[in-house]
């Protein structure tokens, strides 16, 4: 069945009738056409508009609802944008229509220290939320690497994680309730303002990770935690990726609950070494083939010290020299220097990369790394593996020269990597989503029945197929 909208470039384009309607709803200042998006938004047309014609910036839920009613009535494709920091082209339109930016929905309505939750709009920057609740003595632990520019709505739409997902999980564990505008313009709530809710289907779980294909998230009630009062960072060196993975698995087999366990593999160290200072920890030691960053937090110094001793005891059979420990900001940044420099290394000297965030059981982490390395050697591609080791969500980046983009080779390599992840009991995305870039690989992880059910859900929510068309599914 073809679910695509009936409006195409030939019969839609920049139809003035609709531009006028958009302006009536949000005001002339907040309707930006393709011809002036560069000047008004400071970003190029490819990343903002893609194949769409106009950028619209509503200021409240009522305006979002009015825009959706109009688009639903006239079958105008609509792609939501909330931060645009994703890596799978999930918010870049592939059809004519409009981009709906949620950046003006940027208010934090209430921080409740008794109930330990926060009411926040979808356009609030993640780091702003983190800092605000911290000032109340509360903790929101899902701060992605892009937290300085990503928005809460986009985080929810992609079911985002963070380096601290090892202990605290992904954003779906913190969503209690959401205000969502359906494609018809109807406004509904997906949960309740309580911690226990067994009333009907779990619509929160359905909307989290739906990538803007089922509804537009405008507000969300997020659960908060007590702020940890003590924390430290450990950096351990290993003679091989295998030893590093064995240490991670050993930690997972204890009652230790580190906030963060980040692995930096041999290929990542080799690629990134030229981009860090000479004083970076272990960087001058050629015997160090892998590193693991472990962050601990607690509500007392006694517990923190006890956990640090247990970490030492757990990893000592696998490492060959004394780990480094940092308790202040400056020293922590030093221990993180190699990890935070990987992005620069993958985009310098004409390089670019294809992000792969397959997720596997931690017991198969090293086997998966070996399989990926074998696949890369087979296709003469370079790989850079690093990231969230304890939850099995290691990022295995395909690195190559920008001017030589071997699409067919990359596709074959990706097919094999994803098949390998699934064979080990994993899946093709742990935190970045499917978007446009990964939809061809979805059948590797999901059965025909699963995909058919998901497509059916999409049709119930969005019968005219106007919301973020061309994403997740091939129909």
N, C-alpha and C positions, 0 to 999 in steps of 0.2 A: 504494500500500500504506500502510495506517495503522499507524505504528510506535509510537503513543503508549501509555504504560503503561495497564494495565487498572484501576489504582487511581484513583479520582476523589474529589472532595470528599464525595460521598455515602457511599462505602463505606470511606473512609480517615479523614479528619479527624484528630483527636488520639487515635487508637486507643491505649488504655492498654497493650495487649499490646506494641506496638512501643516505646513510651516506656520501658517497663520493660526491654526488651531493650537499648535504647540506654544506659540507666543502668548496666546490668550490665557493659557493655563499657567505658565511659569514666568512670563514677562520676557520682553525682547532681549534683555541682557543675558538671559540664560538659554538662549537658543542659538547655536553656533553651527553654521553650515560648513561643508567641506572646504569651501574656498577661503574661509577665514579662521579655520581651526588652529593653524600654526600660530597666527598672531595672538589669538585670544587665549589659547590654552598652553602655549609654550612647548607643545609636543608635536611630533610629525604625524601626518595623516595615517601612516601605516599602523602606528601603535595605538592611536586613539580611535580612528574611524574605520580602518580596514576597508571593507567594501560598502559601508553604510554612508548615508548622505548627510546626517545631521547629528549633532551632539546636544542633548537636552539635560539641564541640571535642575531638577525639582528641589524645592526647599522643605517639603513636609510630606507626610503620608497621603494627605488628600490630593496633592498634586500628582503624586505617583499613581494613585488610583485613577485619576482623570486621564492621564496619559495612557494607562493600560486599557481603559475602556475604549478610548479612541482607536488604539492600535488593534484591539480585538475586533472591533466593529468593521474596520477597513482592512484587516489582515495585513497589517504593517509589521514587518520583522522588528524585534526590539532586543538589543543585547545590553544587559546590565554591566556596569563597570564600578568596582568598589576597590580602588587601589591600583589595579592593573599591574600587580607585581608577580602574577603567575608565570609559569614556564611552559604551559602546554597550550598556549593560544586559546585559553578558555573564555577570555573577554573580548577578543578581537573579532568583529563581525565578518561573516563570510557571505552575507547577502545584503541587498539594499535595505534601507530602513533607518532606524535611529539607534544611537548609543544613549543609554540612560545612565548618567553619572550620579552616584549617590554622595558625592563629596560634600554637598551642602547639608546633609543630614549628619551633623557632626557634634551633637550635644550629648553630654552625659547627664541624664536626668536625675538620678538618685544613686548614692552609695549608701547602702543600708548595713551598718556595722552589727546590728542585732541578728537580722536574718542572713547576713553574709551573702549579699547579692548586689548587683549593680544593673540598673536600667540604662541602656546605652543605644544610641542610634548607629545605623550600619556604616556611616561614613566616618566614624571616629577612628583616628590613627591608633593602631594597637599599642604602641609605646606610650601614647598619651594616656590611654586607659590604665596601662600598667603603673605608670607614675602616679596617676590620680588616686588609685585605690591604695597604693603603697603609703601615701600620705595619711591614710585613714588606718594604718596598721594592718592592712589586708593584702592579700596576694592573689594576683591573676597570673598563673604560671605559663600560659601558652603564648610565648613571645617568640615568633619566628625570626630567622635571620634578617628578614625584610621588615621587621617590626617598626622601623622608623618611618616607613612609607605605606605599608600594607594597612588595610582597613578591616574592621571587625566583620562587616558584611561579607567581604571577600574571603576572609579566613573561614567563616562558617560555610560559605558556599562550596569551598574546596575541602572542608574537613581538615584544616591545617593542623600541623604538629609543630614541634620546636625541639631544640636540643634537650630540653627538660621533659620531653614526653616519656623518657625512660622511667621516670617516677610518677609524673603527673598526668600522663595520657595526652590525648589530642583534644581539640576544642569541643568535640561532641560530648565529652564528659561534663562540660560546664554549662551547656545550654539547658535552661529550665523552661523557658517560654520564648516565643517569638511573635512579633507582629509581622504578618506577611500579606502582601497584596497579590491576589491571584490574577492570571491573565485577563479575566473578565472584569477586573476592577474591584471585585469584592475584597474586603479586608477581613482577615481572620487571625485568631491566635492559635498556636500549635501546641501549647502545653498549659501549664498553670503556675501560679506563683507559690509553689510548694516544692519540697524536696522529694516527696513521695506522691506518685500519681499513677494509678492503675485504671484510669478512666478512658476507655476506648483505645483506638490504635495510637501508636507512638508516632505522631506527626513530626515531632522534633527530629527523630532519627531519619525520617524520610526526607525532610528538607535539608538537613545538614549534609553537605557533600553533593547536593543536586546541581551545583554549578550554574545556577540561574536559569535552569530549564523548566522549573515547576512554578516558581513564584518569586517575587521580589521581597527580600528581607529588608524591613525598614527599622525595626527596633528589636532588641533582644535582652532578655533577663539572664545574666550570667552568674553562676555560682562562684563565690570567692572563698579563699582559704585564709587561715591565720598566717601572718607574715613570719617566715622563719627568721630567727634572731641571730643565728650563727651559721656561717658557711665557709667553705674552703675549697681549693682546687688542687688536685693531684695530677702530675704529669709523669707517666711511666714509659720507659723505653724498652723495646723488645728486639731480639735478634732476627725475628721473622714475622711475617703476617700470621703464620700458624700459631706461634707463641702468643701473639696479641689476642687472637680469637679465642685461644684456650683460656686466657686470663678473663676475658669477657664472659665466657661460658661459666667459668668457675664462680664469678661474682653473681651471675644469674642463679646459680644453684645454692646460694646462701640466703639468709634472711636479710642481708644488706639491701638497702633501698636507695642507691645513689640517685641524685637528681638528674645526672647527666653522665653518659658514657660514650665518648666520641672516639672513633678509631681513625687514624691517619695511616694509610697503607704505604708500602714501599714505593709503589708507582706515584703516589701523591707526594711523598717526600722528595723523590727524584725530580718531579716536575716543578715543585714549589721552592726547592732549596735556593735558587738564584734570587728569589724575591723576598727573602727575610734577612734580617741583620746578622752579622757575624756572631753576635752574642746570643742569638736565639738558642734556647735550650736544646742540647744534644745535636745541633745542626752540623757541628764540625766532626762528629763521631761517625765514621763510615760504618761502624759495626751496628749502629742503630738503624734498623730496617722498617720499624713500625713504632708508632706512638699511640698511647691511649690517654685521653683526658677524662678524669673522673671528678665530678663535682658532688660534694656532700653538703647537706643543710640539715639543720635541726633547731629545736627550740631551747636547747641548753648546751653550754660548752662541754659539759660532761658527756652527753650523748655523742656530740660531734667527735670528741677525742677518742671515745670508745670505738666509733665507726671507723675512724682513720686507722686505728690499730688493726682492726679486722680486715680492712682493705689491704694493708701491708701484708698481713698473714696470708690472705687469699691469693694475691698475685705474685708473691715472692718466688714460688716454684717456677714461674714462667719468665720473669724478668731477670736481667743480669747486672743491674746496678741500682743504686738507691733512687727511688722516685723523688721528684721535687714537689714541694708543697708551698702554696701561696695563700695568704689570708687577707691581703690588702689589694685594692683595685689595681695598682701599678704592677705588682707581681703577678696577679692573675692574668692581666693583659699580656705579660711576657710569656706565660705558659701557653696562652692561646695564639701566640703570634703566627706560628706555622699554620694552624687551622684557619685562621681568618685571612691568610694570604693566598689560599688556594684559588679563590675566585679570580684574583688578579692574574695568577699564573696561567689560568685556563683561557684568558682573554687577551693575553699579550703576544707580541711578535706574530701577529696575523692569525692567532688561534681563535677558535670558537669551540663550542661544545654542545652536545645533545644530552639533556638531563635525563637520567634514568633513576627513578626512586622505587624500584621493586623492593618488596618486603618479604623476608623469609623467616622461618623460625630460627631463633638464635643458635640452636643446636646444629643448624646447617649453614651457618654464616661462612665459615671457611671454605666448605665445599662449593658454595655459590661463588665465592671470590675466585677459586681455582677455575671453575667452569667459565666465568666471565673472562679471565685472563687467556684461557685457551681459545675462546671465541674471538677475542681481539687479535691474537696472534694469527689465527686462521685468515682473518679479513684484513690484516696489515693495518689495523687501527690502534690508536693509543687510548688507554683507559686511565682514569684517575678515580680511585676508590677512597671514600672517606665518609664519615658521618655517624649516624645514630645507630651504634652497634648493638646496644643491649636490647633494643626492640626490633632488631633485625632489619631496620630500614636504612641499609647502607646505600649511599648515593654512588653509583658507578657511572661516571661521566665519559661519554665518547668524545675524545678531543681530536680535532683535525684543523687543517688550514682552511680559512674562510674562502679563499679563491678556488680551492679544490673541494667541492662539496659532493662527495660520491653518494648520492641519494640511494641508489640501488644497493650499494654495499652496506650503508648504514641500516637500511630497512632489513636486509638479511641478518645483520648482526643483532638488531633489536629483536627480531623474531626469535632468534636462538636464545638470547638472554632471557626474554620473557618466558619462553617455554621451560628454560632451566629453572627459573624462579618458581613457576607453578609446579614443576616436577618435584621440587623440594618442599612442597606444601605451602608455598607463598602466593603472592599476587603481584600484579604489574605496577601498582601505585600504592604507596603507603600514606602520602600526605599531599601530593601535588595535583591529583585528579587526572581526568581523562582528556577533557577539552577537545580540541581539534586534532592535535598531534598524535594522540594515543588511541583514537577511536578504532582504527583499523586493527589494533591488537586486542581489543576487548574480548573477542571470541576465544582468545587463548586462555583467558582466566574465567570466563563465565560460559555456562551452557546456553544452548539455544532457548531452553525454557526460561532461564533467568533473564535473558535479554528480552524475550517476548513479554514477560511480566513487567519489566521495567518500561518497555515501550508502551504497554497498556496503561501504566500509571501516568506516563507522560501525556497520553491522549486524554485521560480523565481530567487532569489539571489544565491542560492546554489544548483544547480541541482544534483550534485553528493553527496550532504549531507556530506561534509567533515568538515565543521566548527562546532566545539564544539558539536559533536554528543552526544545524550543522555541527553541534557539539555532542559529545559522548556517543551518539548513535549515528550510523551511516544513512538512516532513513530521514 
